[in-house]
């Protein structure tokens, strides 16, 4: 099922005190697709995760990528080591 067109959308999940951005990826068209809950790593939401989630969706999965840093606003940790 590779090379299937993928639909991507960003949704704001309502939480008790805030909202959490979540990226949803799914194969284009109708279907009962199995789900993958894709947890980000320490570097947060970024293009690499978008690409990986899209690849999974192209294989026939619905993929949800959650912004676990949502309580901090827009957050990009600096994980580079200093020379």
C-alpha atoms as a printed R data frame, in Angstrom:
   type eleno elety resid chain resno       x      y      z
1  ATOM     1    CA   UNK     A     1   0.000  0.000  0.000
2  ATOM     2    CA   UNK     A     2   2.953  2.380 -0.390
3  ATOM     3    CA   UNK     A     3   2.755  5.570 -2.454
4  ATOM     4    CA   UNK     A     4  -0.793  6.276 -1.278
5  ATOM     5    CA   UNK     A     5  -1.704  9.975 -1.114
6  ATOM     6    CA   UNK     A     6  -1.698 11.232  2.463
7  ATOM     7    CA   UNK     A     7  -4.006 13.805  4.058
8  ATOM     8    CA   UNK     A     8  -2.430 15.899  6.820
9  ATOM     9    CA   UNK     A     9  -4.216 18.220  9.212
10 ATOM    10    CA   UNK     A    10  -3.416 20.072 12.397
11 ATOM    11    CA   UNK     A    11  -6.068 20.024 15.121
12 ATOM    12    CA   UNK     A    12  -6.242 21.693 18.524
13 ATOM    13    CA   UNK     A    13  -7.351 19.162 21.129
14 ATOM    14    CA   UNK     A    14  -9.229 20.898 23.959
15 ATOM    15    CA   UNK     A    15  -7.811 20.144 27.393
16 ATOM    16    CA   UNK     A    16  -8.824 21.311 30.845
17 ATOM    17    CA   UNK     A    17  -6.732 24.503 30.870
18 ATOM    18    CA   UNK     A    18  -5.387 24.807 27.326
19 ATOM    19    CA   UNK     A    19  -5.325 23.127 23.932
20 ATOM    20    CA   UNK     A    20  -2.769 20.733 22.477
21 ATOM    21    CA   UNK     A    21  -1.724 20.874 18.855
22 ATOM    22    CA   UNK     A    22  -1.904 17.447 17.259
23 ATOM    23    CA   UNK     A    23  -0.956 16.492 13.723
24 ATOM    24    CA   UNK     A    24  -3.207 13.902 12.107
25 ATOM    25    CA   UNK     A    25  -2.074 11.950  9.034
26 ATOM    26    CA   UNK     A    26  -4.193  9.426  7.159
27 ATOM    27    CA   UNK     A    27  -4.370  7.764  3.769
28 ATOM    28    CA   UNK     A    28  -6.559  9.643  1.317
29 ATOM    29    CA   UNK     A    29  -9.992  8.116  0.807
30 ATOM    30    CA   UNK     A    30 -12.346  6.134  2.964
31 ATOM    31    CA   UNK     A    31 -11.297  3.267  5.163
32 ATOM    32    CA   UNK     A    32 -11.090  1.812  8.628
33 ATOM    33    CA   UNK     A    33  -7.400  2.444  9.160
34 ATOM    34    CA   UNK     A    34  -5.493  1.135 12.207
35 ATOM    35    CA   UNK     A    35  -4.221  3.931 14.457
36 ATOM    36    CA   UNK     A    36  -0.702  4.839 15.598
37 ATOM    37    CA   UNK     A    37  -0.110  7.200 18.531
38 ATOM    38    CA   UNK     A    38   3.240  8.745 17.610
39 ATOM    39    CA   UNK     A    39   4.989 10.362 20.576
40 ATOM    40    CA   UNK     A    40   7.486 13.092 19.846
41 ATOM    41    CA   UNK     A    41  10.966 12.946 21.317
42 ATOM    42    CA   UNK     A    42  12.825 15.624 23.295
43 ATOM    43    CA   UNK     A    43  13.297 17.828 20.241
44 ATOM    44    CA   UNK     A    44   9.551 18.395 19.894
45 ATOM    45    CA   UNK     A    45   7.407 18.696 16.785
46 ATOM    46    CA   UNK     A    46   9.492 19.175 13.661
47 ATOM    47    CA   UNK     A    47   9.717 18.315  9.983
48 ATOM    48    CA   UNK     A    48  11.386 14.917 10.580
49 ATOM    49    CA   UNK     A    49   8.388 13.755 12.624
50 ATOM    50    CA   UNK     A    50   6.036 15.080  9.972
51 ATOM    51    CA   UNK     A    51   7.897 13.036  7.340
52 ATOM    52    CA   UNK     A    52   7.909  9.852  9.466
53 ATOM    53    CA   UNK     A    53   4.208 10.150 10.302
54 ATOM    54    CA   UNK     A    54   3.415 10.740  6.626
55 ATOM    55    CA   UNK     A    55   5.363  7.608  5.693
56 ATOM    56    CA   UNK     A    56   3.320  5.551  8.161
57 ATOM    57    CA   UNK     A    57   0.076  7.007  6.802
58 ATOM    58    CA   UNK     A    58   1.150  6.091  3.262
59 ATOM    59    CA   UNK     A    59   1.359  2.486  4.491
60 ATOM    60    CA   UNK     A    60  -2.289  2.513  5.587
61 ATOM    61    CA   UNK     A    61  -2.339  3.949  9.127
62 ATOM    62    CA   UNK     A    62  -3.984  6.914 10.792
63 ATOM    63    CA   UNK     A    63  -1.213  8.645 12.747
64 ATOM    64    CA   UNK     A    64  -1.602 11.200 15.556
65 ATOM    65    CA   UNK     A    65   1.485 13.195 16.614
66 ATOM    66    CA   UNK     A    66   0.959 15.094 19.873
67 ATOM    67    CA   UNK     A    67   2.736 18.276 21.002
68 ATOM    68    CA   UNK     A    68   3.736 17.221 24.497
69 ATOM    69    CA   UNK     A    69   5.221 20.692 25.105
70 ATOM    70    CA   UNK     A    70   1.806 22.360 24.619
71 ATOM    71    CA   UNK     A    71   1.798 23.868 28.111
72 ATOM    72    CA   UNK     A    72   4.960 25.841 27.296
73 ATOM    73    CA   UNK     A    73   3.623 27.490 24.134
74 ATOM    74    CA   UNK     A    74   5.790 27.267 21.041
75 ATOM    75    CA   UNK     A    75   8.876 25.468 22.315
76 ATOM    76    CA   UNK     A    76  11.977 24.217 20.553
77 ATOM    77    CA   UNK     A    77  14.582 22.874 22.993
78 ATOM    78    CA   UNK     A    78  18.203 23.564 22.130
79 ATOM    79    CA   UNK     A    79  19.841 20.159 22.395
80 ATOM    80    CA   UNK     A    80  23.051 21.057 20.569
81 ATOM    81    CA   UNK     A    81  26.214 20.566 22.535
82 ATOM    82    CA   UNK     A    82  28.564 23.484 22.932
83 ATOM    83    CA   UNK     A    83  32.055 23.208 21.482
